[in-house]
Amino acid sequence: MPPFKVIIVGGGPAGLITGHCLTKAGIEFEILEARASHDANAGASNALWPQSVRVFDQLGLLEEAKKLYTEVNFKACVLADGTMFYKSEAFARVEEQHGHPFMLFHRGELLDMLDRRLPDRESHVHNNKRVAAIETSEHGVKVVCADGSAFEGSLVIGADGVHSTVRQLMEEKSPQPPPEEAMSTTYIGLYGSCPRLPKTESGTFYETHGPKFSLQLGVGHTRNFFVVYHRLEKTTKARHRFTDEEKEALAVQYAETYITPDYKFEDIWKTALWSHLAHIEEGLVDKWYGDRIVLLGDNVHKMTPNVGFGFNNAISSAAALTNGLRRLILEKTQAGDPAGIDTEALTRVFADYEKIRKAEAKKYIEISANYSRNVAWDNLLFRVIDRYITPFVHLDVFLLKQLMSPQVREGVVLDFLEEKDFKEGKVKWKHPRQKLASTSQDGDGDGKDDSEDSA
Ligand SMILES: Cc1cc2nc3c(=O)[nH]c(=O)nc-3n(C[C@H](O)[C@H](O)[C@H](O)COP(=O)(O)OP(=O)(O)OC[C@H]3O[C@@H](n4cnc5c(N)ncnc54)[C@H](O)[C@@H]3O)c2cc1C
């Protein structure tokens, strides 16, 4: 019987973090990524919430992450004319609540770290491999790429983003009628980065609120990260690839809108180092697995990024799925029954994983949707709440404690690794620190303590 191996389709944030988790679990895997390489210049910001910081700690990535991130303590809420109407301390409360801070990264740098730090990266990640077909049998999977190459394994984890080929292939194999399209778009986002402007304060996250739009500006060490959220007239399920002309036209539309009290959007735009205009889909896929295929990341749960929960959900999912697969392999190996890792046994693991994560992801999608619509004054009530009630009663701090913290505390961690830098705030974690019998951090079975960064 061939050794147990996972084929991960997609080497974006979700695919790479899953690779790290599987490495620690001692599970063999290969990642097939359509792109030739990662563009370390690409993307806006990507923030980690404390539940994900715990997983980074377990994976030995925290030390380097601490060198890359910038802290966020305040949110400066601004009107289109630059007037600051509220300075919120909600971000600073995150650390009080959960022990670890809210960590803000440049997406390109974070992705580069995940890619570079994957042990034995060259034998695990195959670039220029666009997956086009999947064959499944009772014994395993064969994944075929557009260039004709094929990879065999025991199961497929689809981590190929919102327009997922794996999801489509999985749904085509199902005897059920194809489900209705789960993703819809209400907002489009113009996002990217520019060299850091002098009057942008470290530790402050700027956010412009207005009718049917909002703007965000994060402050990194050397860059500012920006997003313009623009509401469409009508929510759509159609896909659209924007042209450069459409991107420029949206930038011109917001040129005079202030993104901080000191800078208009045009000040950011004219020095942009990288930018992209895209649909910001929202949605939750109903069926997360089928046969020997399971989905993970933006292809099953997509949310507006205003509060920065998308990748954080993928991290919890990667941990939950890895825990399940590792348990199954141990159970069958100890029982001397490696052939018992059949489709039925895998399906049980996938079902457990979906059960753990789907309801949580749904709440994150709802929280994100409400936040986006509130700051973009989707209706009169939101406008009144955002403009007058929130600053007066610090409603955002209240909601962080009452709505977000109960979600954050649920974050799944790897159940077989210690945390070197364990932290807990006022809110107790649902999944407490692992107390391992031995002091060894060896999760990949190589006999070495690999708890901290070895790059
Ligand atoms: C402006 C903005 C800001 C954000 N900020 C945050 C934040 O602060 N915190 C947070 O948690 N989240 C944030 N997000 C969301 C986060 O970026 C996503 O949740 C995350 O990128 C999802 O990762 P993924 O790997 O599932 O999908 P993707 O990032 O889409 O990656 C999918 C990968 O699969 C590859 N692929 C696609 N098809 C195939 C195929 N057929 N074969 C092989 N490979 C394929 C692609 O090339 C790509 O590399 C933000 C998003 C945006 C747009």
The ligand as an SDF file (V2000), in Angstrom:
LIG
                    3D

 53 58  0  0  0  0  0  0  0  0999 V2000
   -7.6900   43.6230    1.0160 C   0  0  0  0  0  0  0  0  0  0  0  0
   -7.7260   42.3670    1.8180 C   0  0  0  0  0  0  0  0  0  0  0  0
   -7.2920   42.3830    3.1200 C   0  0  0  0  0  0  0  0  0  0  0  0
   -7.3510   41.2210    3.8820 C   0  0  0  0  0  0  0  0  0  0  0  0
   -6.9460   41.2620    5.1780 N   0  0  0  0  0  0  0  0  0  0  0  0
   -7.0100   40.1480    5.9400 C   0  0  0  0  0  0  0  0  0  0  0  0
   -6.5730   40.1630    7.2890 C   0  0  0  0  0  0  0  0  0  0  0  0
   -6.1480   41.1920    7.8200 O   0  0  0  0  0  0  0  0  0  0  0  0
   -6.6550   39.0000    8.0060 N   0  0  0  0  0  0  0  0  0  0  0  0
   -7.1680   37.8520    7.4580 C   0  0  0  0  0  0  0  0  0  0  0  0
   -7.2410   36.8280    8.1740 O   0  0  0  0  0  0  0  0  0  0  0  0
   -7.5900   37.8090    6.1830 N   0  0  0  0  0  0  0  0  0  0  0  0
   -7.5240   38.9160    5.4210 C   0  0  0  0  0  0  0  0  0  0  0  0
   -7.9230   38.8750    4.1150 N   0  0  0  0  0  0  0  0  0  0  0  0
   -8.4370   37.6120    3.5830 C   0  0  0  0  0  0  0  0  0  0  0  0
   -7.3050   36.6720    3.1970 C   0  0  0  0  0  0  0  0  0  0  0  0
   -6.4150   37.3250    2.3200 O   0  0  0  0  0  0  0  0  0  0  0  0
   -7.8930   35.4170    2.5610 C   0  0  0  0  0  0  0  0  0  0  0  0
   -8.7890   34.8370    3.4550 O   0  0  0  0  0  0  0  0  0  0  0  0
   -6.7880   34.4340    2.2090 C   0  0  0  0  0  0  0  0  0  0  0  0
   -5.9630   34.9470    1.2090 O   0  0  0  0  0  0  0  0  0  0  0  0
   -7.3840   33.1100    1.7360 C   0  0  0  0  0  0  0  0  0  0  0  0
   -6.3570   32.2530    1.4090 O   0  0  0  0  0  0  0  0  0  0  0  0
   -6.5900   31.0070    0.4260 P   0  0  0  0  0  0  0  0  0  0  0  0
   -5.2820   30.3350    0.3660 O   0  0  0  0  0  0  0  0  0  0  0  0
   -7.8090   30.2740    0.8600 O   0  0  0  0  0  0  0  0  0  0  0  0
   -6.9740   31.6400   -0.9810 O   0  0  0  0  0  0  0  0  0  0  0  0
   -6.0890   32.4860   -1.9900 P   0  0  0  0  0  0  0  0  0  0  0  0
   -5.3630   33.5570   -1.2690 O   0  0  0  0  0  0  0  0  0  0  0  0
   -7.0020   32.8980   -3.0810 O   0  0  0  0  0  0  0  0  0  0  0  0
   -5.0140   31.4510   -2.5580 O   0  0  0  0  0  0  0  0  0  0  0  0
   -5.4000   30.4070   -3.4210 C   0  0  0  0  0  0  0  0  0  0  0  0
   -4.1650   29.8820   -4.1330 C   0  0  0  0  0  0  0  0  0  0  0  0
   -4.5530   28.7870   -4.9600 O   0  0  0  0  0  0  0  0  0  0  0  0
   -3.9510   28.9270   -6.2380 C   0  0  0  0  0  0  0  0  0  0  0  0
   -4.8180   28.2370   -7.2090 N   0  0  0  0  0  0  0  0  0  0  0  0
   -6.0340   28.6230   -7.6520 C   0  0  0  0  0  0  0  0  0  0  0  0
   -6.5320   27.7160   -8.5200 N   0  0  0  0  0  0  0  0  0  0  0  0
   -5.6150   26.7340   -8.6160 C   0  0  0  0  0  0  0  0  0  0  0  0
   -5.5440   25.5100   -9.3500 C   0  0  0  0  0  0  0  0  0  0  0  0
   -6.5340   25.1130  -10.1630 N   0  0  0  0  0  0  0  0  0  0  0  0
   -4.4430   24.7340   -9.2300 N   0  0  0  0  0  0  0  0  0  0  0  0
   -3.4210   25.0970   -8.4140 C   0  0  0  0  0  0  0  0  0  0  0  0
   -3.4350   26.2570   -7.6840 N   0  0  0  0  0  0  0  0  0  0  0  0
   -4.5130   27.0510   -7.7880 C   0  0  0  0  0  0  0  0  0  0  0  0
   -3.8510   30.4270   -6.4550 C   0  0  0  0  0  0  0  0  0  0  0  0
   -2.8540   30.7510   -7.4020 O   0  0  0  0  0  0  0  0  0  0  0  0
   -3.5150   30.9140   -5.0540 C   0  0  0  0  0  0  0  0  0  0  0  0
   -2.1300   30.9350   -4.7980 O   0  0  0  0  0  0  0  0  0  0  0  0
   -7.8550   40.0180    3.3150 C   0  0  0  0  0  0  0  0  0  0  0  0
   -8.2760   40.0060    1.9880 C   0  0  0  0  0  0  0  0  0  0  0  0
   -8.2160   41.1610    1.2420 C   0  0  0  0  0  0  0  0  0  0  0  0
   -8.6770   41.1340   -0.1800 C   0  0  0  0  0  0  0  0  0  0  0  0
  1  2  1  0
  2  3  1  0
  2 52  2  0
  3  4  2  0
  4  5  1  0
  4 50  1  0
  5  6  2  0
  6  7  1  0
  6 13  1  0
  7  8  2  0
  7  9  1  0
  9 10  1  0
 10 11  2  0
 10 12  1  0
 12 13  2  0
 13 14  1  0
 14 15  1  0
 14 50  1  0
 15 16  1  0
 16 17  1  0
 16 18  1  0
 18 19  1  0
 18 20  1  0
 20 21  1  0
 20 22  1  0
 22 23  1  0
 23 24  1  0
 24 25  2  0
 24 26  1  0
 24 27  1  0
 27 28  1  0
 28 29  2  0
 28 30  1  0
 28 31  1  0
 31 32  1  0
 32 33  1  0
 33 34  1  0
 33 48  1  0
 34 35  1  0
 35 36  1  0
 35 46  1  0
 36 37  1  0
 36 45  1  0
 37 38  2  0
 38 39  1  0
 39 40  1  0
 39 45  2  0
 40 41  1  0
 40 42  2  0
 42 43  1  0
 43 44  2  0
 44 45  1  0
 46 47  1  0
 46 48  1  0
 48 49  1  0
 50 51  2  0
 51 52  1  0
 52 53  1  0
M  END
$$$$
